[in-house]
Amino acid sequence: AKGAPDIIFYAYTKSFWLDFSGKPDNFKLIASFDKTTPADRRALYEKNKRFFDNTFTVVERAAPSTCPADCSICDKCWTKKGLNITVNQH
């Protein structure tokens, strides 16, 4: 990402203990949660959330969600900041 500043990169992760302090602005990092995410991981996220652009939470299949599951009509994951995006379990 540092070598290609004109390209936006993004990744979902549950690895909240990693050091993301050197993350360039064109690398969008999205925290991923689901019902199995333990409390200690959530605490690590809270400690390091300044490095994350958004959160992505998987919800039950029938629950309302904010993700249309079609990136061609929605680009919120990499263009917006501070969102909790919910997606149905699939």
Order of alpha helices (4+ residues) and beta strands (2+ residues): beta-beta-alpha-beta-alpha-beta
